[in-house]
Amino acid sequence: MCGFVGVIRNAGRSVRADEFEPLRPSLARRGPDGGGTVVDGEIGLLSTRLAVQGGRESDQPLRSADGRFVLAYNGEILGYHRRALRTELRAQGAGEVRAASDTELLLAWLEHHLRDRAAGDPIPPAALGPLRGGMYAFALVDLRTREVVLHTDGGIKPLHVMPCPDRGETWFASTLAPLFAVDGGARVLDRDELAWRLSCPSPRRPLAAGARRIEELAGRTAVVGSRDAAAVRFRAAPTEAVRGPVPDLDQVREAFSAAARGAAEVSGPVSLLLSGGLDSAAVAAWCDRRDVLAITGRFAPEGGAFDESADAAVVAAAHGLVHEVIDLEDRDLLLDLPDVVEALEEPIGGPGSLPIHRLARRARAHGRVALSGTGGDERFGGYARIAIALGRHGSWTEGYGALADRMDRAGTDPRARWLAAVDRSEDLLPWLHRDFAASLPVEAARGAVRDTLFGPASGTTALPPARALVEAEIRTTLRMLLHVEDRVTMALSLESRPVPCLGTVAEVASRLPPDALVGADGETKRALRRALEGRIPESVRTNRRKRGFPTPFHRAATGAGRDLAEAVLRSARFRERGWWNVEACLALLDARRSDHDRALFTILCHEAWARRFLDAPPAGRAG
């Protein structure tokens, strides 16, 4: 895993190597093991490296033997992809590729497919198609055509693009911070984007608006050339229509187990973020490494609602894994919040991002790679809100009465019911200053979210309701969770590998019929649950309680961390920002709400973000 930032300018406008020096610190956490800079006329590229596989031959930016191509790569070619690419190269007449590292192999693959490409030509699908199911973001500089090819997976690894028409250039980076620095000047809150986020779990664009617009590629390809360096040609990633018969349980098992084995195929130590739930239990069962360190977090009291370590221990014991339980302190949630928000670069996610930070610290002390079950709920229909939206009630939806009541008020259409379930406006709107809240186009944003996810252009209108809701979860909730997991772990120089998002798991899951996702009685993840029969302990496989590092933020902010929360809410900066109904926010400190209520988290998260990304000056400036 690595970080990179680069620029391409109009022909005749040279880049200087020293322009990248102010940006280097913003990439340090994503690449603590060295880095380099390549500057060639109007093109420049800085890359830093986290060494997971390979030695110095993986140092970046990496040049091809003939000097034509230069690659900066944030990602990992997992075992099954590595073997497949080598086999394909041999079959296509490239011979045996003597690549000692993933970076060398990817460069050989791209060079083979792009060597005959002329400036302005499209990227051939054969160059990118076989990468599907991996985790990667890369910038490939072609010094012959004077173009940069940018490509990323569907959401695991970030890649951002910032055209600058006024300067005749385009910048790109694997994180937002270097682009903020390049943009320079004051940044302000994008109120349209904030309104969008009140209704949708996933961001549409950065919440901090500056002079220039920044776009995330998120599964797309972009090509930028020096003829007009501010004109970015975006293309959807190559895809294939979902074909083939409905997969049986053996195919589900093979897809998941192959992804788990490939993700665990690392020469050094590996950790597993093990909750008490189904997805990480599946990773434990199928990763085929008994030396994995399974790490579980728990909050007091032992055995209480925020402790799932007993289920996790049963899973670890069943598969012979060393299991560590990390006792998490309520106060640490408030102490860690500013660091986690800085790593996220956005006020997104939920309180669960905070314990991930603590668990990632332990995983990083053990090694450089951590496996996770992130993506299983979204790919296989794991949320009770999907069952409730479909009107499928039973023992699997018990305990969700308040959620069901809110969804019932949205009517009978499953899509409208699901939108009501994911709407988080009540976590923030009541605590905003009346005038500021009135300035947010919330209703327009709700309509835009609905049209984007379920309108005629969404591609979901012909899908059965269950499948349409799962696709919406993938495009929103999963994208947000992957953002959180990548940024939080990489802030500690740890690479996370979300197994349900790798290999052919997504393709197999996409061919499951609706009833294999959610049963008539509200049972979630039916296919995966049945595929795991006999593979994990029955007490975990049949557990009806949704698991996954529950976090008592409200309890922490009104209890052990109250002084920290109160210091923010009573500060002059908080009051003068103009966003907040200060008295209402302070009243939350004495309100009797559920321990996992999100209101205080949402308020403090947005304020921590504003202090770091709106109030603070840019970390550096290039150009």
Sequence and secondary structure as in RCSB ss.txt:
>XXXX:A:sequence
MCGFVGVIRNAGRSVRADEFEPLRPSLARRGPDGGGTVVDGEIGLLSTRLAVQGGRESDQPLRSADGRFVLAYNG
EILGYHRRALRTELRAQGAGEVRAASDTELLLAWLEHHLRDRAAGDPIPPAALGPLRGGMYAFALVDLRTREVVL
HTDGGIKPLHVMPCPDRGETWFASTLAPLFAVDGGARVLDRDELAWRLSCPSPRRPLAAGARRIEELAGRTAVVG
SRDAAAVRFRAAPTEAVRGPVPDLDQVREAFSAAARGAAEVSGPVSLLLSGGLDSAAVAAWCDRRDVLAITGRFA
PEGGAFDESADAAVVAAAHGLVHEVIDLEDRDLLLDLPDVVEALEEPIGGPGSLPIHRLARRARAHGRVALSGTG
GDERFGGYARIAIALGRHGSWTEGYGALADRMDRAGTDPRARWLAAVDRSEDLLPWLHRDFAASLPVEAARGAVR
DTLFGPASGTTALPPARALVEAEIRTTLRMLLHVEDRVTMALSLESRPVPCLGTVAEVASRLPPDALVGADGETK
RALRRALEGRIPESVRTNRRKRGFPTPFHRAATGAGRDLAEAVLRSARFRERGWWNVEACLALLDARRSDHDRAL
FTILCHEAWARRFLDAPPAGRAG
>XXXX:A:secstr
 EEEEEEEESTT    GGGGGGGGGGGGGG BT EEEEEETTEEEEEEE  SS SGGG SSEE TTSSEEEEEEE
E  HHHHHHHHHHHHHTT      SSHHHHHHHHHHHHHTT  TT    HHHHGGGTTSEEEEEEEETTTTEEEE
EE SSSS  EEEEEGGGTEEEEESSSHHHHHHH S  EE HHHHHHHHH SS SS SEE SS  EE SSEEEEEE
GGGTT  EEEE       SS   HHHHHHHHHHHHHHHT  SS EEEE  SSHHHHHHHHHS  TT EEEEEEES
STTSTTB HHHHHHHHHHTT EEEEEEE HHHHHHHHHHHHHHHSSS S TTHHHHHHHHHHHHHH SEEEE TT
HHHHHT  HHHHHHTT  SGGGTT HHHHHHHHTT S HHHHHHHHH  GGGTGGGB HHHHHTS HHHHHHHHH
HHHHSGGGT TTS HHHHHHHHHIIIIIHHHHHHHHHHHHTTT EEEEGGGSTTHHHHHHTS HHHHB TT  BS
HHHHHHTTTTS HHHHT  S  S    HHHHHHTTTHHHHHHHHTSHHHHHTS B HHHHHHGGG    TT  HH
HHHHHHHHHHIIIIIS  S    
